[in-house]
Amino acid sequence: MNRIKTALFIDFDNVYLSLLNDYSESVARRFANPSRWMPWIESGAYVTERDDLMGERSILIRRCYGSPERMRPFRAYFVRSGFQVVDCPPLTTSGKNSADIVMTLDIADTIGHRTRFDEFVLLSSDADFTPVALRLRAHDRVTSILANQQTAAAFRSCCDVVIDMEDFEPVVGNGTERVAAAGGPSPEPNDPVRASADVDGDLDAIRADIKTMIDEALVAASEPVVIGSLAMRIQQRWPIVRESDWLGTGGFKNFLREVVDSNVRVSRIPPGFVYDLRRHKAPNYLGELTEPMRDLVERLYVVVGLPRLHPRQYQALFGALAAQSGQRKTLTELTRNARDRAIEDGTPVARQPFGFVTRGLFLQGCALGDVEVGAEEIARLFANHIQERARGAQLVLEDDDVRLLNELLGVSPTPQG
């Protein structure tokens, strides 16, 4: 098929600060060298759920917008990768720059470009671009965005492809160059696939063995298999897959698409499942909930992004986070360890809800890496966060809604005085 003609626009400050706050400074600095992740964008590997949108991209417009001071150590990397860097200095005492406005104007101009672009990729999680996405949809253009845990559901819903930050972060961290501490690339190559192949033998044979294990797991399972649990079993048996970023595919989901047949599907329904159409029914994430609670979860998911989980999954999530609290870990370490603990305890939850809850707790003044906190307190603070987000989005929660929310999250009723 012909390559998809794509225009790429980056809100540098938005993505850099999101990675800095949610992961680490080293991850943010690695993002600042686009040679690490541009091949992933060009391959179209970020499209995981729309077969009609898969395929290689021709990135014909590449623009990066950011504050000159923040971009100064990294400008050369973007220029070297063929980007036009657009300086957007702060115009107010608050330090906010004009990147979103300048990007919006440039995107509007590009809609009428003589080259009819098939796709607009916006690397930004800023919901201020929602009107832009709506305009692109009205002009029948594919819109792909980068979303973090706090990206508004309205922004997500008007886009064709949503690249989750938790899928983007491993790509940034496994590129072909290292960004040195001073802001420059290390001269030595970083090719874990080749290095591991020299030590561990034939990668094709390992790929075939893993495929056999996946097939056997699906045949033995009476219901869909939790994707995180299956990935952990594979990593324990073949450590090379972690070192080589799933044998160079960029992630377990990409690896699955390469090795399984057309009857095997991946469901994003929390906590994420792999299933075989010939043997399993498709997962139903809210099938066991009462109708009123299911309705509440759907409304809160659409408006404020509440993870669609069962009460038992929320209890496992809160318990796993409580066990990790006070351990002075980065967000990446904390959420990964908590996710793994929930899987080991028999109630799998995807990693994204852990990040969403952790960020919500931080906004409530509770930094889990700094203080020890119990599961009940986590539930209460998170319930407060969801109610505040609902009020901010002008979603009215009646008394019965609050009661159901507390029941869902396991918040004990307040004693009546």
N, C-alpha and C positions, 0 to 999 in steps of 0.2 A: 504493500500500500504506500501511497505518497506520504511524506512526512507532514505532520501537522504544523502549520505556520503559527508560531507563538510569539507573543510580546510579553516580556518579563519585567515587572516593576517591583522594586524592593524598597520597603520602608526600613532602612538600616537600623535606626535607633530603636524602633519597635521590636524587631527581631533580636537584635543584640542584647537589649535590656531584658527581654523575656527569657532568653537563654541564660543570661547572667543571674537573674533572680531565681529561676526555677531549677537550674542545673549548677553551673559553676563558671568561674571566669575563664578557665581553659576551654570549655565548650564554646562559650561566646566568642573567644578569640579564634577558635578554629573555624567557626562560621564566617569570620571576616576574611577568610581565604577561599573564594568561590571555586577554585580549582578542585577543592575537596568534594564538593557536592554538585557542581554543574553537570558532570556526566550522568548523574542520577536523574536530574531534571530532563536532560536531553533524551534519555532513554524512555521517558514516560513511565518509569517504574513507580512513581507516586500514585498512579491511577490503579486502584485495587478492586473496584466494584463495578465499573462501567466498561464492559467489553468493547463497546462502540467507540470509546475514547482512548483506548490503549494504542500505543505505537510511538515511534520515535518523533521527536520534536526538532524543528528548525527554529532556533531562538533568534529571530531576525531583529528584534529590538531588545536591548539589554540596558536598563537604566536603574541606577541605585541612588536613592535620595537620603541625605543625612546631614547631621550637624557637622560642619567642617572640623571642629575640634575633636569630636568623637571619632570621626572617620580618618583623621590625619595619619595614624600609624598604619592604616590598612588600605589607603587609597590605591597604592601601586598594585595591589593584588587584583582589585576590581578592574583597573585599567588594563592590566596584563591579560585578563580574561575577556576583554572585548566589551566592557561596560562603559557607558557614558555616566560619569559621576556628576550628580546635580547637587550643588551645595545649597543647603537650606538652613541658614543661621538662625538662632533664636531671635525673635522679634519683640519679646516681652521680658519683663524682669523675672517671670516665672520660669524661664528657660525653655519653654515649648517652642519648637521650630515650626516651619510652615510646610513640612514634607507632605502632609496629607492633602493640603490644598493644591500644591504644585503637581503632585501625582494625579490628583483628580482631573486637573486641567489637561495634563498630557494624555491621560487615558481617553478623555473625551475627544481630543484631537485625533488620537490614533484610531478611533472607531471609523472615522471618515477617510483614513489613509488609503492611497491608491492600492496598496497591497491589502487585500481583505484578510485580516488575521482571523484564524479559526479560534484561537484560544488566547485569553488574557490570564497570566499567572500573577497574582498579587501576593507577595511574601509579606504579609502583615496580618495581625490578628485584631486590628483596630476596627471596631464596629462602625466607626464613622464612614467606612467605605461601603456600607450597606446600600445607600442610594446609587453608588457607582455600579455595584453588582446588579442591582435591579435594572439599570440602564443597559448594561451589557446583555442581560437576558432578553430585554425588549428588542435588541438588535441581533438576536439569535447567535450570540457568541458564547463559547464555552468559557466559564469562569472557574479558576482554581485558586484557592486561598490556603494560607498557612494559619492553623488555629491552635491556640493554647487552651489550657483548662478554663480560662475565663472568657473565651470568645463567645459573644452573644449568640443565642440560638437563632435569632432572626437573621444574622449575617450568614451563619452556616446554611440556613435553609434556602437562601436565594442563590447559592453557588452550586455548580455541577460537581466539583471535586473538592473535598476538604482534606488537606494534608495535616494530619495530627502532629503536633510538636514532638510527641513521644516516638513517632515514626521518623521524623526528620532528624532528631538528635543523634541516633546511632549512625546515620549517614554522615553527618558532620564529623563525628568522632572516628570514622573509619575510612577517611579519604586517602589520597595517594601522597600527601605531604603533611609534615608536622609544622605547626606554627610555633616558632620559638618564643620563649618568654618575652623577648624584646619586641615581638611583633613581626618577626621575619621567619621564612621557611627554613627548616633544617635541610641541608643538602643530601642527607642520606635517605634513600627510598624506604617506604613503609608498605611492603606488599605481603601481608600475613598469609594470603592464600599460597603464594609461591614458596615462602619460607617454610610453612607448615607442610607443604607437599613434599619437600625435600626430606623432611624428618619422618613424617607419618605414612608415607607411601602413596598409593594411587588414589587420587580423589574420586575418580570415576567409580572405583570399587566401593568407596565409602558412601557415595551417593546412592548406589544400588542397594547397599545394605540398609541404609536409612529408609529408602522407599519400601523395602520389604518389611521393616519394623512398623512403618505407618500402616501398610496394608493389613498386617496381622492385628494391629491394635483396633482398626476399624471393624474387621471381621469379628473379633472377640467381643466388641462392645454392643450392648443392647440398646444404647442411646447415644446421641452425639458426644464426642470426646472433647473435653476442655482443652483448648489450644495451648494454654500456658503449661498445663500439666504434661501434655505430650512433648512440648518443646524442652521442658526440664529433663524428661527421661532421655531424650536424644542427646542433650548436652552432657548429661552424666556419663553416657556410654561413649560418646565421641566428643571429647573436649575441643577438638579442632574446629567444630562448627562455631563455637563462640569466638575463637581466635581469628577465624577467617570470615566473620560476618556471614555465616551460613554459606560457606563455600563460594563466597563472592557474589551472592545473589542480593545482599542488602537486607535480609530479614527472613524470618521463618515463613511468613505468608508468601513472599516471593518464591522461596524455595519450594513450597507446596505446589504452587502453580506450575513449576517446572517438572515436578516428578510424579504427580498424581494424575489420574485420568479424569475425564469430563464429568464423571458421576460423583466425584468428591468435591464438596463445597466448603467454603469457610463462611461462618456467620459472625457478624460483629455484635450480635446480641450478647450483652454482658453475661459471663466473663469472656466470651469468644469461644466458638466451637468449630470442630472439624467433623463433618458427617458425610455419609455415603447415601445418596438418594435411593439406592437399591435396598438399603437396610434400615434407614433411620427416618423418623419424622423430623422436619425442620424445627429447630428450637423455638420455644415460645416463652419469652422472658417474663411475661406478666400473667401467664395463664393461671397460676395458683392464687392470685390475689382476688379479693372481693371486687365487685364492679365499682363501688365508690372509691376504693383505694387505687384501683387501676386508673380511673379517670383522673384522680388527683396527681398521680405520678406522671401521666402523660401531659397534663397541663403544666406542671412544674418543669418537666423536661423541655418542653417547647419554649417556655418563656425564660427560665433561668438556668437551664442546663442540668437540672438534678439528675444524677445517674439513675438509670432504670434498673434497680436492684430489688430483690426480695428482702424482707426484714432479717432473715437469717444471714444473708450476705452482708447487710449493713452491720450486723453484730460481729461477724467475722472481720470485717474491714476495721471497725473501731477497735476491736481487741488487738488486732495485729499492729495498728498504729500505736496503741497504748504501749505495747511491748517494745516498740522502737523509740519511744519518746525519751528525751533527755540524753541521747547518746551522741550528740554533737556530730551528726552526719549531714551530708548534703541532701538536698531534696531527692536527687536521683538515687542515692544509696538508700535513703529512708523508705521511699515508695517501693523500690525494687525488693528490699528485704521484707517489707510488710506484705507485699504481694506473694512472695515465695512462702512466707509463713502461713498465709491463708490457704494456699494450695496444699501445703503439707498437713494442715489441720483438717482437710477434707471439704472445705467450702471455698472453692476458687472464686476469685474476683479479679477482673482485669486490672491492669496497672493504672489506667486513666482515672477511674474513680478515686484511687488513693491520692493522686495529685490534686484532683478537684477538691476533695475534703481537706487535704493539708493546706491548700491555698486559702480555703474558706476559714479555717481555724486561724491562720496568720492574720487575716483581716479582722478577726475577732480578738486579736491581741495575744494569741497563743502560738508561739513558735515551737513546734514539736521537737526540734533538734536541741532546744535549750532547756526545756523543763519536762519533768515527768508528769504525766497526766493520765487519769484512768479512763476506761472506755465510756463510762457513764457521763463523765464531764465532756468528753469529745462529742458524744451524741447530743448533749444539750447545747454546746456551743455551735455545732453544725446546724442544728434546728434553728437557732437564732439567726445564723447567717442566711439560711434559705428564706426565712421570713423577711429579713431585711432586703434581700435581693428582689423578692416578690413585690414588696412595697415600692422599691425603686423602679420596678418595671410597671407599676400601676396595676398589678394583679391583686385583686381583693381576695383575701383568704378569710372565709367565714369561720365561726367557732368550730364547726364540724370538720373543716379542712385542717385546722390546726391540730385538732384531736387525732385525725387520721395521720397527719405528718408525724406527730409524736409517737404514734403506734408503729408506723413504718420504721422509724429510726430507733425505737426502743427507749424513748425518753419517759422517765417516770412522771406520773401526774404530780402537779404541785399540790402539796397538802393545803387543805382549806383551813384558814385560821378561824 
